[in-house]
Amino acid sequence: GAAGINFSAAWVPKLRRIGKTVHLRGLCTGVTANQTQICTIPAGYRPPAGGHAYVGYCGNADDVRAARLFVEDTGEVIFRSAGAKIPASSDPILITTSWLID
């Protein structure tokens, strides 16, 4: 992962390709700014055009927030806040998205 991003052993980002579909799963903490790069997808698994998926993260027990997770055609996976709120470094961010490749 990128500097400052933490993954637990059970939730390190994992890629799985089934036919022309790539699945990305994981969970991280340490995102404290908008436009934070979480990880990089290797060539051969990258989407042909940038796309995004909506993700949820917990601010605290009563405050579940939403954000966008962009998977760029360069392989960068980038967190972008859906509003003005930015997660605390301990807030878990679930990564779960899929895309088609050629």
C-alpha positions as CSV (number, residue, x, y, z in Angstrom):
1,G,0.0,0.0,0.0
2,A,0.9,3.7,-0.1
3,A,2.8,5.4,2.7
4,G,0.7,5.6,5.9
5,I,-1.9,3.1,4.7
6,N,-2.3,0.1,6.9
7,F,-3.8,-3.3,6.1
8,S,-4.5,-6.1,8.5
9,A,-3.1,-9.5,7.5
10,A,-6.6,-10.8,6.8
11,W,-7.6,-7.8,4.7
12,V,-4.6,-7.1,2.5
13,P,-6.0,-6.1,-0.9
14,K,-6.5,-9.1,-3.1
15,L,-7.1,-9.3,-6.8
16,R,-8.9,-12.2,-8.4
17,R,-9.5,-12.5,-12.1
18,I,-12.4,-14.7,-13.4
19,G,-12.6,-14.5,-17.2
20,K,-12.7,-10.8,-18.1
21,T,-13.8,-9.7,-14.6
22,V,-11.3,-8.5,-12.0
23,H,-12.4,-8.3,-8.3
24,L,-10.6,-6.2,-5.7
25,R,-11.2,-6.8,-2.0
26,G,-9.5,-5.4,1.1
27,L,-9.8,-3.2,4.2
28,C,-7.5,-0.4,5.2
29,T,-7.0,2.4,7.7
30,G,-4.7,5.4,7.6
31,V,-6.6,7.5,5.0
32,T,-6.6,11.0,6.4
33,A,-6.9,13.2,3.3
34,N,-8.9,13.4,0.1
35,Q,-7.2,12.1,-3.0
36,T,-5.2,9.5,-1.0
37,Q,-3.7,6.7,-3.0
38,I,-4.4,3.4,-1.3
39,C,-2.6,0.9,-3.5
40,T,-1.6,0.2,-7.1
41,I,-3.1,-2.5,-9.4
42,P,-0.5,-4.4,-11.5
43,A,-0.6,-4.3,-15.3
44,G,-2.9,-7.0,-16.7
45,Y,-5.5,-6.4,-14.0
46,R,-6.1,-2.6,-14.6
47,P,-9.4,-1.3,-16.0
48,P,-9.1,-0.1,-19.6
49,A,-10.6,3.2,-18.6
50,G,-10.8,4.8,-15.1
51,G,-13.9,4.0,-13.1
52,H,-15.1,4.3,-9.6
53,A,-17.1,2.5,-6.9
54,Y,-18.8,3.9,-3.9
55,V,-17.5,2.7,-0.5
56,G,-18.6,3.1,3.0
57,Y,-16.4,3.8,6.1
58,C,-17.2,4.3,9.7
59,G,-16.6,7.6,11.5
60,N,-17.8,6.2,14.8
61,A,-20.7,4.0,15.9
62,D,-23.3,6.5,14.9
63,D,-21.7,8.0,11.8
64,V,-21.3,5.9,8.7
65,R,-20.0,7.9,5.8
66,A,-19.7,7.3,2.0
67,A,-16.9,8.0,-0.3
68,R,-15.7,7.1,-3.8
69,L,-12.9,4.7,-4.6
70,F,-11.4,5.4,-8.0
71,V,-9.5,2.7,-9.9
72,E,-7.6,4.5,-12.5
73,D,-6.3,3.0,-15.8
74,T,-2.8,3.6,-14.4
75,G,-3.6,1.1,-11.7
76,E,-3.8,3.7,-8.9
77,V,-6.6,3.1,-6.4
78,I,-7.5,6.5,-4.9
79,F,-9.9,7.5,-2.1
80,R,-12.0,10.5,-2.8
81,S,-14.4,11.9,-0.2
82,A,-18.0,12.2,-1.3
83,G,-18.3,15.3,0.9
84,A,-16.3,17.6,3.2
85,K,-15.7,14.9,5.8
86,I,-12.4,13.1,5.8
87,P,-11.8,9.9,7.8
88,A,-9.7,9.7,10.9
89,S,-6.6,7.5,10.6
90,S,-8.3,4.7,12.5
91,D,-11.5,4.7,10.4
92,P,-11.8,1.4,8.5
93,I,-12.4,1.7,4.7
94,L,-13.8,-1.4,3.0
95,I,-12.5,-2.0,-0.5
96,T,-14.8,-4.1,-2.6
97,T,-15.2,-3.5,-6.3
98,S,-15.1,-5.2,-9.7
99,W,-14.5,-4.2,-13.3
100,L,-14.2,-5.7,-16.8
101,I,-10.9,-5.9,-18.7
102,D,-10.3,-6.6,-22.4
